[in-house]
Each structure stands twice: as C-alpha cells, then as structure tokens.
Amino acid sequence: MTTRPTSGPPDDTTRGKVIQATLECILDKGFYRASSNEIARRAGVSWGVIQHHFGTREALMVAAHRAGAAHLEHLVEEADVSGPTPAERLTRYWDLLNSYYGRPEYLASLQISLNLTRDPAVSAEASETITTINERTQKRFIDLEHEVLGGAPTTPGFLFHTLRGLALSHVVLEGITPTELKAQRHPENRPTHARELIAALAKQLE
C-alpha cells in the first residue's frame, strides 16, 4: 500500500505530481529502487515528460528535496513561537518541528539527502545544492531557538536537534509498527511522550 506524504496542500501541476510520485516511490521502495520508469508510471506521465521538466533522475531528486525544504521554510517564516512561559514557547516550537520532521515526507527527503551527498557517482553540483539547502533550513530553525529560550544559555542547535530527533523517532516507529498497533502511533496520539519532555525542558528554563 502506498504511503502518501501528508505535509502541505497537494500540487496538481505536472511538476508537483511528479515530485509527489517521487516521494511516494522512495517511501515504498527506497531511494535506489525508485526507478525513473516507476516514478513516471505513478505520476501518469512518460519519462520524456519528466525529462522535459527536470532533465535527469538526479535533477528530479534534487527538485523533490528542494520542494520539501521550500515548504519547511514557509512554515518557519510563518511561525509564531512566542508565549509567556517556557512551556508554551517550547510547545509551539515542537508543533512546528513535528509538522514537518514527524511526517513520512521527511523520511523520503532524508533518503535523498543522504544518498546525494554520499554517493561518489553524484555530481558535485547536486551534492553541494543539497548541502546548502540543509544548512539553510536548519539555520532558520536554530535562529528561532533564541525566541523560544528567552535568553536562557544553551548550546546553539541543542533544542532543534533534540526535538527534531524526537519527531523523527515517532515517524520511524510508525513505519515499523504492526498494522494493528498503528493507531497508537498516529500523530494525533503522540502528545504524551513529547509533552513530558517539553515539561522537563521547560523546568530547566524557569
């Protein structure tokens, strides 16, 4: 069964459909088994159409990663992590992180990132593009920490990496959880673990 990424509104353009099919294919089959022909079949277009829009499979993967990052950057730009208490600010920050890093879409994007930056057969341009995108998006999240922490001393990026890891752990567990237990792993049923951690962090900031 296809797992459809759920972050952001659907993009019904040809490019959008191809990128959506790419992410779905990676989630179902893995990065290297997400073949050009399979992606084309899922998108309902020919490989020639994909070549017209993206050129190569490598360029398509970069575009898919860039699309996810663009959505994430929009979330960050629109984010409001203000609040009168550390607990409220941390909760808003967690909700922001979880809205992207806690979704299946990020697992596909992560596979793209890992493979395009580590495979020696990948062009230097593609690898550098992915690295630049990752550094830019992470920096924007880390910049929000100053507002969340309210001046409390901490290692830059500690909060981001901690909460991102928590969101990622949830979505990974959902992927390996038996079907009959998946309801317990649904995003709407995650709060207990996250809220306990947030409450503990908030106490350190008071």
N, C-alpha and C positions, 0 to 999 in steps of 0.2 A: 504494500500500500504506500502510495506517495505521501510523504510528509511535506506539506506546503508551508513555506516560511510565512510568518504572520505579521512581521513588522511593517507598518506603513500601509497606505492605500495601494490598491492594485494599479499597475501601469499598463494600460491597454494598447500602447503603441507597439509596433513591431519590435523595436529595441527592448522595450520593457518586457514583452512576452518572452523574448529570447533569454534575457537575463534571469527572469523568473524560472524558466525551464532549466537554465544552467545550474541555479542554486538547488532546485529540486533534484536534479540528476546527481549532483555531488552528494547531497544528503542520502540519496537512495543507494548509490553505487560507489561513492568515493571519488576523489579527485581524478585519478588516472583512468578509472573506468567510465568516467563521464565523457564519452566519446562525442566527437563532432556530429556524427550521424544520429546518435541517440538524443542529443540536445535539439537538433533540427526536428526530429520526429515529435518530440514533446511540445515544441513550440509551434508545430503545424506549418513549418516553412521548409524550404530547401536549404541545403548548405550554401548554395550560391547566394541566397538572400542574406544569410548570416555573414558571409564573406563581404558582401556589399556594405553592410553596416559596421562590421568590426575588423575585417581583414583576416586575421589568423585566430586559431583557438587561443593562443597565448594572449592576444589582444582582447579577446572576449572575456577571458578570466580576469584580466586587469579591469575591464569595464564593470564586471559584476562586483568586484571588490570595491571599486570606486563608488558604485551606486549605493552600496550599503553604508559606506563612510559618509556619503552625502546626506543620507537620511539621519545618520547619527549626529553629524554636525548641525543639522537643522534642529534636532532635539536639544542639543546643548545650547544653541543660540536662543531658543525659546524657553529655556529652563528657568524656573524660579525656585531656588533652594534656600530662600530666606525663611526666617522663623524666629520667634522669641526665645526658644530653648534649643540646646544642642540636639535633643531627641527629635524635635520637629525638623530641624535642618538635615540631620542625618537620614531621616525617613524619606524626605524629598529627594535627597541625593541617591539613596538606594533605589527608589522607584524609577529614577531617571536611568541609572545604570541597568537595572533589571529589564527595562522596557526594550533594550537592545541586546545586551550581552546574555540575557536569560531566555532568548528565543532561538529556535533551530537555525534561523538565518545566519546567526553568528558562527555556528559550527561550520557551515559551508564557507563563509568568508574566512574563517580561521584556516581551513584546509588550503584555500587559495593562497593565503598569505604565507603559510609555512612552506608550501611547495614552490612558489615562485621566488622565494628568497633563498632557497637552499639547493635547488636543482641546478647543477652546473650547466645544463643544456639550455636554461632560460637566459634570454638576452639580458645584458646589464641594464638596459633601459627599463625593462619590465620590473626587474628586481628593485631598482632604485625608486621607481614610481610607487611600488607597494610599500617600501620602507618609509618614504616621505609621507604617504597617506597615513600610515600607522602612527608615526611620530606626531603629526599634526593633530589627529583626533585625540590621542592620549593627552597631549599638552592641554587641549581645551578642557578636558575633564579635570585634569590636575589643577588647572587655574581656578576651577570652581571650589576647590578644597579650602582656599583662603576664606571664602564667604561661609562655607559650612562650619569650619573650625572656629571662626570668630577670633582669630589671633592666637589660638592655643598652639604651643610649639609641638611640632611633629616632623618626621621625615617627609619631604615632598613626595607625593605619589603613594604614600603608605595607605591612605584611606581608599584611593581609587583602586589600587591593586588588590586590596583585601576584599572590598565589596564586589569588584568585578569577578574575582575568583569564586566568591560565594554564588553569584548569579550563574556563572559558567558551570559550577558543580551541580546545580539544580538541573540544568538542561541536559547535561551529560547523563545524570542518573535517570532522567525521564527516558532517554534513548535506550537504556539497557534494562529498564524495569519491565517485568512481565505485564501483558495487557490487563490482566485482572487487577493489577495494583496501580495502574497508571493514574487513576482518579486521585490517588493520594499524592501524586507528584505534579498534578496540574498546577500551572502558575498561580491560579487563584487560591490554591491550598498550601502555598509556600510560606505564608507570613510568620509562623511560629518561630522557626529557626532564625530567620532574618531579623525579626523584631527583638529576639533575645540578644543577638549580637549587637544590634543597634543600641539597645538599652544599656548594655555593658560598656560600649564605647562612649555613650553619652555621659555616663557617670564619670569617666576619666576626664571629660572636658568641663565638668561643672566646677 
